[in-house]
Amino acid sequence: MKKVLIIDSHQLFRDFLKQKLAVDQIEVTLTQENRDSYPKMLTLLPNLVILDMGEDRVEEMAFLEKKLGDPNTASIPTIITGPSADKASIAALAKYGVIKYFAKPIQFDVFFEAIGKVLHNPLSMDTTPSVLDLHRNNSIIFIELAVGLNREKLALLQYKLTEMIETEEIESPKILIMLTNLELTFVDGYNLEFLLDNVLACPKVHTKHVKILSLSPFLKDFLEGHEAYNGIEMSNNLPKVLNSLIDTTITSSVSDLITDRILTSSYLDEDSSSVETRFFSDTNSDPEALKAADGTVLNIAIIDSDLKSLAMSKTAFEGYGANVSAYNSSQSFLADYAAEKFNLVVLDVVLPDNTGLNVLASMRREYNAPPVIVYSPPLQREWVVKILQSGAKTYIVKPQKPNVLVQKSLSLLKGEF
């Protein structure tokens, strides 16, 4: 059984992730105290560590240093969630076995897919298109579902709803579930049960305070056939259902309530510690945008005319979670090059067309160019001096075992940043 250690994450995120991974027979161990994290890791020796990074990073970096210094733990892959950080700072974490860094708020589908790849175990995921939004107006919480019913989001709803109620200190929450944009039939019964069960799982939510706005005749019959949902009222009339929920000590006007940000984003959309209910797949299908949002720590370019060496180096870096762009000529690399695209360039200057130095010269003209490691066969001393004067950070003699090349590159990156 695969094992995952989750360190000091937000409760919503931590509990939901544990539930999700348990479905795929993955053992999850939780720790909220950083001082306990290293001993637990040593005891467990997990297949993956998920670490929540604070703003000051002090305790987390101390943990990563300990992890790196122990041969039993150094190679354990790590995924970090944390505040937005610059590209260089994120790339420097690769030395510690960090292969993904997700800036908050996290889009759950991209994050969950990354976990599956690290564990070499594709995880079950409902990909049904769906939009789920939560809004609050005083003690009334609006849950709006559109497009479809996605079970990942319905499961997440329980945690987000509980979090909202507790954070906002709502003693007697009233829930309005808005399903007016969904056409429901008997095939949706299973997911409707899952929706209502997750809403009612919140300790302070009672059936008598749950209302559903829907145009579906099926939903009315569905509610009447379930004793567990006795007290839940369904209506196709918004003013009517709001009248039954309004606290007249706050407002007696349904129109005021409707116009007072019913369908605007709630605090949960601004809460950087939460995972998103609106997944990446809902709003974007652009492969380049997905690549930019997938949490990858290192984006590396390798230029090598020896196709066997190129393939071996590419595979080795990808084993450490890097996105690798491979080129067998300087021309193909320069045609695709942009300074912000890569964290590191690995270059064999001994190319058939003698253009290796041209790459260094072209990159040196840009102030924000990524560092270059020259990985070439043995060179004469004057060549080594020339490539270092041209801007290369170091020269590694070829051939090396692929993992040795990677480790030397990561160590140099740590020093660079």
C-alpha positions in Angstrom: 0.0 0.0 0.0 1.3 3.4 -0.9 1.9 5.8 2.0 1.6 9.6 2.1 2.6 11.9 4.9 0.7 15.3 5.1 2.4 17.9 7.2 0.6 20.9 8.8 -2.0 21.5 6.1 -5.2 23.5 6.5 -7.8 21.3 8.1 -10.2 21.4 5.1 -7.5 20.5 2.7 -6.0 17.8 5.0 -9.3 16.0 5.8 -10.6 16.1 2.3 -7.4 14.8 0.8 -7.2 12.0 3.4 -10.8 10.9 2.5 -10.0 11.0 -1.3 -6.8 9.0 -1.1 -8.4 6.4 1.2 -10.8 5.6 -1.7 -7.7 4.6 -3.8 -6.3 2.4 -0.9 -3.6 4.9 0.0 -2.5 5.2 3.6 -2.4 8.8 4.9 -0.7 10.0 8.0 -1.3 13.5 9.3 0.8 15.7 11.4 0.1 19.3 12.3 3.2 20.0 14.4 6.4 20.6 12.4 8.5 19.3 15.3 6.9 15.9 14.9 7.2 15.8 11.1 10.7 14.5 10.8 10.3 11.6 13.3 7.1 10.6 11.7 8.7 10.6 8.3 11.6 8.4 9.5 9.1 5.9 11.1 6.7 5.9 8.1 9.2 6.3 5.2 6.3 7.4 2.9 6.1 7.3 -0.8 5.3 11.0 -0.8 5.4 13.9 1.5 2.9 16.8 1.1 4.2 19.8 3.0 2.3 23.1 3.7 4.8 26.0 3.5 4.2 29.0 5.7 5.0 32.6 4.8 8.3 32.7 6.8 9.4 29.2 5.6 11.7 28.8 8.6 10.4 25.6 10.1 9.6 24.0 6.7 13.1 24.7 5.4 14.6 23.2 8.6 12.5 20.1 7.9 13.7 19.9 4.3 17.4 20.3 5.4 17.0 17.3 7.8 15.3 15.3 5.1 18.1 16.0 2.6 20.8 15.1 5.1 19.4 11.6 5.8 20.1 9.0 3.1 16.9 7.2 4.2 14.7 10.2 3.4 16.6 12.4 0.9 15.0 10.8 -2.1 11.4 10.9 -0.9 9.5 13.1 -3.3 7.8 16.1 -1.9 4.9 18.3 -3.0 4.6 21.7 -1.4 1.6 23.9 -1.1 2.3 27.5 -0.1 2.1 31.2 -0.9 3.0 32.6 -4.3 6.8 32.7 -4.8 9.2 33.7 -7.5 10.4 31.2 -10.0 14.0 31.1 -8.7 12.9 30.4 -5.1 10.7 27.6 -6.2 13.4 26.1 -8.5 15.9 26.1 -5.6 13.6 23.7 -3.7 14.3 20.9 -6.2 17.5 20.0 -4.3 15.4 18.8 -1.4 13.3 16.4 -3.5 10.5 18.9 -4.1 9.0 18.1 -7.4 5.8 20.2 -7.3 5.0 23.5 -5.8 1.3 24.6 -5.8 0.6 28.2 -4.9 -2.6 28.7 -3.0 -5.5 28.7 -3.7 -5.0 25.2 -5.1 -7.1 23.9 -8.0 -7.9 20.4 -6.9 -8.0 18.5 -10.1 -4.5 19.6 -11.2 -3.2 18.9 -7.7 -4.8 15.5 -7.4 -3.5 14.5 -10.8 0.0 15.4 -9.7 -0.3 13.1 -6.6 -1.3 10.2 -8.9 1.7 10.7 -11.1 4.2 10.9 -8.2 2.8 7.7 -6.7 2.7 6.0 -10.2 -0.9 5.2 -9.4 -3.6 7.1 -11.4 -6.2 8.1 -8.9 -10.0 7.9 -9.5 -11.5 11.2 -10.5 -14.9 12.3 -11.6 -14.4 14.5 -14.7 -18.1 15.5 -15.1 -18.2 19.2 -16.0 -19.7 21.1 -13.1 -19.7 24.5 -11.5 -20.2 24.8 -7.7 -20.3 28.2 -5.9 -21.0 29.1 -2.3 -22.2 32.5 -1.2 -23.4 33.8 2.2 -25.8 36.5 3.1 -26.1 36.8 6.9 -27.2 33.3 8.1 -28.3 32.1 4.6 -25.8 30.1 2.6 -26.4 29.8 -1.1 -25.1 26.7 -2.9 -25.3 27.1 -6.6 -24.8 24.1 -8.9 -24.7 24.3 -12.7 -23.7 22.3 -15.7 -23.6 18.9 -13.9 -23.1 17.1 -10.7 -19.4 16.2 -10.1 -18.8 13.9 -7.2 -15.4 15.4 -6.3 -17.0 18.7 -5.8 -20.0 17.3 -3.9 -17.5 15.6 -1.5 -15.6 18.8 -1.2 -18.8 20.7 -0.4 -19.1 19.1 3.0 -15.8 20.5 4.1 -16.2 23.9 2.6 -19.7 24.3 4.1 -18.5 23.3 7.5 -15.6 25.6 7.3 -17.8 28.5 6.3 -20.2 27.9 9.1 -17.5 27.6 11.7 -15.4 30.5 10.4 -18.4 32.9 10.2 -19.8 31.6 13.5 -23.2 30.9 12.1 -25.3 29.3 14.8 -28.4 28.4 12.9 -27.4 28.2 9.2 -30.1 28.2 6.5 -29.2 26.5 3.3 -30.6 27.3 -0.2 -29.5 24.9 -2.8 -30.0 26.4 -6.3 -30.4 23.8 -9.1 -32.3 25.8 -11.6 -29.8 25.3 -14.3 -29.8 21.5 -14.1 -32.2 19.2 -15.8 -32.6 16.3 -13.4 -33.8 12.7 -14.1 -33.8 9.4 -12.2 -30.2 8.8 -13.3 -29.2 11.7 -11.1 -30.7 10.2 -8.0 -27.4 8.7 -6.8 -25.6 12.0 -7.0 -28.5 14.0 -5.5 -28.3 11.7 -2.4 -24.6 12.4 -2.3 -25.2 16.1 -2.5 -27.8 16.2 0.3 -25.9 13.8 2.5 -22.8 16.0 2.4 -24.8 19.1 3.2 -26.5 17.4 6.1 -23.2 16.0 7.4 -22.4 19.5 8.6 -23.3 19.3 12.4 -25.3 22.6 12.5 -27.4 22.0 9.4 -30.9 20.6 9.9 -33.3 19.5 7.3 -35.9 22.1 8.2 -33.5 24.8 7.3 -32.6 23.3 3.9 -34.5 24.6 0.8 -34.0 23.6 -2.8 -34.8 25.8 -5.8 -35.4 23.7 -8.8 -37.7 23.3 -11.8 -37.4 19.5 -11.9 -40.6 17.4 -11.3 -38.3 14.5 -10.6 -36.7 16.2 -7.6 -40.0 16.6 -5.9 -40.8 12.9 -6.1 -37.2 12.1 -5.1 -37.5 14.1 -1.8 -40.9 12.6 -1.0 -39.4 9.1 -1.3 -36.6 9.6 1.2 -37.3 9.7 4.9 -33.8 11.0 5.6 -34.8 14.2 3.8 -38.1 14.9 5.6 -38.3 18.6 6.2 -36.4 19.7 3.1 -38.6 22.0 1.1 -38.4 22.3 -2.7 -39.8 25.2 -4.7 -39.5 26.7 -8.2 -40.1 30.2 -6.9 -37.2 32.2 -5.5 -39.1 34.8 -3.6 -41.2 32.1 -1.9 -38.3 30.1 -0.8 -36.4 33.1 0.4 -39.4 34.3 2.4 -39.2 31.0 4.4 -35.5 31.7 5.2 -35.3 35.4 5.8 -34.4 36.6 9.3 -36.8 39.6 9.6 -34.6 41.1 12.3 -32.1 41.8 9.5 -34.3 42.5 6.5 -37.9 41.9 5.6 -37.3 42.6 1.9 -36.8 39.7 -0.5 -35.7 42.1 -3.2 -33.0 43.5 -0.9 -31.7 40.0 -0.3 -31.7 39.1 -4.0 -29.8 42.2 -5.0 -27.4 42.0 -2.1 -24.7 39.9 -3.7 -26.6 36.6 -3.7 -24.7 35.4 -6.8 -21.3 37.0 -6.0 -18.2 35.3 -4.9 -17.9 34.4 -1.2 -15.0 34.6 1.2 -14.1 31.1 0.2 -13.0 32.4 -3.3 -10.6 34.7 -1.5 -9.4 32.1 1.1 -5.9 31.1 0.0 -5.8 28.1 2.3 -8.7 26.4 0.7 -8.8 24.2 -2.4 -10.9 25.5 -5.3 -14.4 24.3 -6.0 -14.0 25.7 -9.5 -11.4 23.4 -11.0 -8.9 24.2 -13.6 -10.7 22.0 -16.1 -13.9 24.1 -15.7 -12.3 27.3 -17.0 -9.3 26.4 -19.2 -8.4 23.7 -21.7 -5.3 25.4 -23.0 -2.3 22.9 -22.8 0.2 25.8 -22.2 -1.9 27.2 -19.4 -2.2 23.8 -17.8 1.6 23.4 -18.0 2.0 26.7 -16.3 -0.4 25.7 -13.5 0.7 22.1 -12.9 3.0 23.0 -10.0 6.2 21.9 -11.7 9.3 23.1 -9.8 11.8 22.8 -12.6 11.5 23.5 -16.3 14.7 22.4 -18.0 16.1 22.6 -21.6 18.7 20.1 -22.7 20.6 20.6 -26.0 22.6 17.6 -27.1 23.1 16.2 -30.6 23.8 12.7 -29.2 20.2 11.3 -29.2 21.0 8.5 -26.8 22.6 10.9 -24.3 19.7 13.4 -24.8 17.1 10.7 -24.1 18.9 9.5 -20.9 19.3 13.0 -19.5 15.7 13.8 -20.2 14.4 10.7 -18.5 16.7 11.3 -15.5 15.4 14.9 -15.0 11.8 13.9 -15.5 12.3 11.3 -12.7 12.8 14.3 -10.4 9.5 15.9 -11.6 11.0 18.3 -14.1 9.4 19.4 -17.3 12.1 18.8 -19.9 12.3 20.3 -23.4 14.8 18.3 -25.5 16.7 19.8 -28.5 19.2 18.1 -30.8 20.5 21.4 -32.3 21.2 24.9 -31.1 19.0 26.3 -33.9 15.9 24.4 -32.7 16.6 25.5 -29.1 17.1 29.2 -30.0 13.9 29.2 -32.1 11.9 28.0 -29.1 13.8 29.9 -26.4 12.4 32.5 -24.0 14.2 33.6 -20.9 11.2 33.0 -18.6 10.5 29.6 -20.0 13.3 27.6 -18.3 15.0 27.4 -14.9 18.1 25.7 -16.2 19.7 24.9 -19.5 22.0 21.9 -19.9 24.1 22.4 -23.0 26.6 20.2 -24.9 28.8 22.8 -26.6 30.4 20.1 -28.8 27.7 20.2 -31.5 28.3 19.1 -35.2 27.7 22.7 -36.5 30.1 24.2 -33.9 27.3 26.5 -32.6 27.4 25.6 -28.9 29.1 28.9 -28.0 26.4 30.8 -30.0 23.8 29.6 -27.5 25.8 31.0 -24.6 26.3 34.3 -26.5 22.7 34.6 -27.4 21.5 33.9 -23.8 24.2 36.2 -22.2 22.6 39.2 -24.0 19.5 38.8 -21.8 19.7 39.9 -18.2 17.2 37.3 -16.9 18.6 34.3 -18.7 18.5 31.0 -16.8 21.8 29.5 -15.7 23.6 27.2 -18.1 25.4 24.0 -17.2 27.8 22.8 -20.0 27.7 19.0 -20.2 30.3 18.0 -22.8 33.1 15.5 -23.5 36.5 16.4 -22.2 37.6 19.8 -23.5 41.0 21.6 -23.7 41.7 24.1 -21.0 41.2 27.1 -23.3 37.8 25.9 -24.3 36.8 25.5 -20.7 37.9 29.1 -20.0 36.0 30.3 -23.0 32.7 28.7 -22.1 32.9 30.0 -18.5 33.7 33.5 -19.8 30.7 33.2 -22.1 28.4 32.8 -19.2 28.2 29.1 -18.3 27.9 28.5 -14.6 30.0 25.3 -14.6 31.3 22.5 -16.8 30.5 18.8 -16.2 32.6 16.3 -18.0 30.6 13.8 -20.1 29.7 11.0 -19.7 28.2 10.8 -16.2 25.5 8.5 -14.9 22.2 10.4 -15.5 21.4 10.6 -11.8 24.8 12.1 -11.1 24.2 14.8 -13.7 20.8 15.6 -12.1 22.2 15.8 -8.6 25.1 18.0 -9.6 22.6 20.2 -11.5 20.3 20.5 -8.5 23.2 21.3 -6.1 24.4 24.1 -8.5 20.8 25.4 -8.7 20.6 25.6 -4.9 23.8 27.6 -4.9 22.6 29.8 -7.8 19.5 30.9 -6.0 
